[in-house]
């Protein structure tokens, strides 16, 4: 897929229109059949004018499809942003409120020349108020992104500037300042974009009216990231590039949890769920269940990592524990191993097995090395971050 950056865009001026005082009835989702593999796809209607020549609200149609009978579609990757303000659009003729960043995209894209496909957008295509449906759809993320035609990575509108912030060199390559501006975008800080970059067949970056094909961005980005030592983003972009040439560097859920632990999300459970689609096909992964607490999801992650073949050898238990602990944000440790007389004996033993269990509201981790057993008890998931100290010892 090739994008001619010079002629891609929209002549429609972007404007922020707040919800009108008189609105149609609120949109209500018809439940998906969760016994099947179904998703909803969106059709974004071109803009139309009323009798006074004013643009009518953004209008979309939602339709459910079985994954084995999907039309061609594209997916949107973006930052949700703060919950306020919200803006009114029409879904199947009914009123629906969306956050500002998504509204900006819909306003831009509805008259764009590439608006010829169905679109998958999580904020609209998933009933976010239904835990059952969220469980069902999040478990299908790998299919959704692998089957799409391409992903649009929406970086938002240029902030407070009438001039075009994207500039090109005489060789038709992105300028260093443009690459730096893209890399500093909030987009690259969120958990969900990791799978959205690594899984789809193609990616295009969209910044305002600028469309930038991924191959125009990744090499210049890697050069800048290497110079400043931004390891996590460097790895993400590098892993995408390696994937396109037949290699694959994110090879397990545990590895993904460790590598991308600094990425942000609004729901702490998504530190696990947002990376499940990167697990290998033969890997044990926790079941998606948004009815569970953060603590329960944490325990599921530890349990799953400890069962996977890749972690059943050297440093199995401690490495799995350290990976999972880095999902938390608490800085001061409150729990510790009851026997810390010789941590190096644990860390360097050839066989190390981890057994998590819950008792009386606490997480108990039993680490067995040979004939010796070490035990850790944490009063809740957050306190388990103390295990990061073991990771520090391991990598010192």
N, C-alpha and C positions, 0 to 999 in steps of 0.2 A: 504494500500500500504506500503510495507516494503522495505527499502533500505539497502543493505549490504555495509556499507561504505568501507569495506576493499577491495572490488573488483570492485568498481565503479570508472571509470575515463577514460582517454584517453592516449594512448601511443604517440599520435602525439605531437611533440614539437610546442609550440606556437611561432609564429614569426610575426613581424609587416612588412607587405609588402605594400609599397605605391602604388598608382594607376600607372599603366603602361602608357607610352606615347601614345601607340596605343590601343584604346579601341573600343568595338562594339558600335553600336548606343545606345543612351540614352533610358532608359525604360520610357514608357508613360503609365499611368494608364487608363484602360477602366473604365468608371464610373459605380458605383454600382447603382442598381435600388432603389432609396431612397423611393419609394412608398411601398417597401417590407422590411422585416427584413433580410437583407443580410450582410454577412461579408466575408472577404477574409481570407484564411488560407494558410500557407506557408509549402512547402516541402523542407527540407534542404538536398541536395545531399551529399553523402560521398565524401571525397577528391579523386582526380584522379591525375595522373602524366603525364607530357608531355614526349616526346621521350627522352629528356635529363634527365629524372628522377626528374624533379622539380614539386612541387605541383601546380596545376592549381588554378585560383581564386575560392573563395567561390561561389557556384552556387545554386540558389533557384528557385522554381517554385511557382507562386501565382495562386490561383484558387478561384473563388467566389462561395459561397454556401448560400442557404436559411437556416435560423436558424432551421427550422423544419426538415431539411434534412442534418444535419451536421455529418461528420465522427467524430470519437474520436480525440480529440486534446488536447494539453497542451498550457499553456500561459507563456509568459516570463514577469517577473517583474524586473525592473532594472533602473539605473540612466542613463539618456541620456548623460550627461556630456557636456563639451564645444563643440561648433560647429566646431572647428578645433582641430586637423587635421581630415580629412575624408579619407576613404579607399574605393576602388572600389570592388564591388561584381557584380555578374550577376543575374538579375531577368528575368526569362523567356528568357534567352539568351541575354538580353540587359544590358548595363552598368547602375549601380546605386551606388550613394555615400552614405555611412553610417558613423556614428560617431565611434570614436575609441572603446568605451566600448562595443557597440553592435558588432563591428567587432571581438573583442577579444572573445566574446561569440560564435559567429558563427564558428570561427576557432577551438575553443575547442570542440563544440558540434557536429560538422558534422561527426566525427568518433566515437562518444560516443555510447555505447551500448543501451542507452535509446532513441536514435534518430530513433524511429520507428513510431512516431505519426506525424500528422499535427501539426503545431505550429502557434499560434497567437502572433504577435509582432507588437505593435502599430506603430513603426517607418516605418515598411514595409507594413503592412496590411491596413493602412489608407493612403489615398492620403492627405498628410499634407498640400498641397498647395490649397486644395479645402475647403473653409469654409462650404459649403453645406454638403460635405461628413463628415467633422469633426463633425458638429452638429449631423448628423444622427448616427455616430458611437459612440460618447460620450454618447448619450442618450441610447445606448444599452449596456453600460459597465456592468451593473448588470447581464444581460443575459450571456454575454461573459465569465465572471469569475465564475458564478455559474454553468455553463454547462461544463466547462473544466474538464479533468481528474485530473490534478493537476497544480499548479503554480511552476515554477522554479524561485526562487529569486536569481538573479545573482549578487553577491557581487564584481565581478571583479577578476582580477589576483592579486596575492600577489605583493605588491610594492617592487621592487628592491631587491629581495631576492631569492636565489636559493634553500634555505631550505624550508621545508613544515611548514607553520606557524600554522596549525591546529594540536593540540596535544590532546591525549586522556589519561585518567587515567587507572589504572589497572582494574577498574570496567567498562571499555568501556564507560565512560561518558566524555563529553567535559571538558577539563581543564579550570580553572578559567581564565587563560590568553587568551585562545581561545575565550571564551564567551565574554570577555571584548573587544577583537579585533573586533569581529563581531558587537557588539553594537556600537562601535565607527565608523563603516563604514558609509560613506555618504548616503548610501541607506536609512537609517532610518530617514533621515531628509526631505524627499520629500513628497509632498501631495499625489501623485498618488499611492504610495505603501500602503496607508491606506486601500482602497477598495480591493487592490490586496492581502492583508493579511487577511482581515475580511470575504471576500465573497467565495473564492474557497473551494472545499471539502478537499483538502490536499495541503501542501506546502513542498517544499524541498529547502534548502539553498544550493547554489552552489558557492564555493569559489575556484577559480582555478580549480584543478582537484578533489577537495573534495566535496562530496555530503553529506549533513547532514539533516536527516529527522527532521521536525519541533519539534516533541515531544522530540528529543534529546537536543533541544536548549531552549525551552520556560521556563521550570521550573528553570534551572540554571540562565537564563537571568533575570527572575523575582526576584530571590534572590539578584542578584547584583544590579539591578535597585532600589530595595527597600532600599538597604544599602546606595546608593549615592543620593537618592531622585530625580531620573529622572522621573518625574510624567507622562509626555505625553507618552513616549515610554513604561513605565510600564503599563499604561492604555491600550495602543494598544495591547500589547502582552497578557495582562490579558483578554481583551475583546475577543480576538481570542480563548483563552483557555475556557472562559465561554461559547462561542458559541458552542464549540465542546461537551460540556456537557449539552446542552439543554437550556441555558440561553442566553440572548442577552442584552447587556448593552449600545449599541449605538442605541437609539430609535427614533431619529428625525434628520432632517437636521440641525435645529438650534443647537441641542446638539452637533452634529458632528463639526459644524463650530466653536463652542466655544472651544471644547476639543482639536481640532487639529489645532488651529490657528497659531501655531509657525512653522508648516511644510512649506517647501519652494517649489516654482515652478517658472519656467521661465516666464510664462504668468500669470499675476495677476488674470485674470478671472478664472483661474483654481483653485483658492482658493475656489470658489463656485462649479464650474463644476466638479472638482475632487472628490467631496464628495456627489454628487447628488444620486449616486447609493446606499447610506446608508440610504436614506429616506424610511419611511414605505410606504406600498402600498396605503394607504388611505391619504397620506400626499400631500398637495399642494407644488409643486416644480417649480422653474422657468424653462422655456424652454431654451434649449441650443442654443445659437446663437452667434457664433464667429464674426459676422458682427457688433455686438454691442460693444460699448466702455466699458472700465472698470467701468466708472461711471454708465452706464445703467445696467450693470450686477449687480452692487452693489445695485441699487434701486430695481431690480427684487428680489434679495435675501431678502432685508428688507420686501418687500411686501409679499413674499411667507411665510416668518416666521410668520408675523403678522396674517396671515389667518389660520394658523394651530391650531387645537383644543387644542393641548398641551400647547399653549401659550395664550389661551383666558381667562385664569384665573389670579391668583395673579402675578403681575409684568409683564404682557404680553408685553406692549409696551416697557418699559425700557430694559427688558431682551433681547427682540428681537433686539432692537437698539444696545445694548452693544455687543451682539454676532456679529452682522454685522460689527460694527466699528472695531472689532479686526481683520478683514480681511485686514486692511490697515497697512501700515508700518510707516507712519509719526508720529514722537514722540511729536512734539509741537502742541498743540491744537490751532485752529484759529477760531472756531465757538463755540457757546454756546447757551443754552436755554435763550430765551428773558425774561423769568420770572424764576428767581432762588431763590425767596424769601423763599421757603420752599420745597426743593427737597425731604425731607423725606416724605412729604405728598403724592408725586407722587409714591415714591418707595414702600410704604407700604399700598397703597390703594388696596382693595380687587379686584376691577375691573379696569383694565388699558388698554386702546385701542390705537393702533398706526395707524395713517393714513398718509402714505407717498405720496407726489405728487411732480411734477417737474414744476417749473415756472421760466421763464426768466433765464434758465441755472442753477438754484439752486435747491437743494433738500430741501423740506420743510417737517418737521415731526410734526404732530399735535398729542399730547398726551392728551387724555381725561380721567380724573379721576372723576367719578360721574358727578357733574354739572360744574366742573372747567376744563378749557382747557389750556394747556401749549403748546408753540410752539417753535420749533427749526428750524433755517434756516442755511444751510451749502452751501458755494459757489461751492463746488465740493465734490466728494466722499472722497478724502483724508482728508479734514478738519473735517469730521465727526468723526474722531478718538477721538475727545475731549469727546465724550460720554462715553469713557472708564472711565472717572472720576466718572460718575454715577455708573458704575459697581463697582468701588472700594468702593464707599459709601455703595452700597448694600451688599457687602460681608465683610465689616469691622466688 
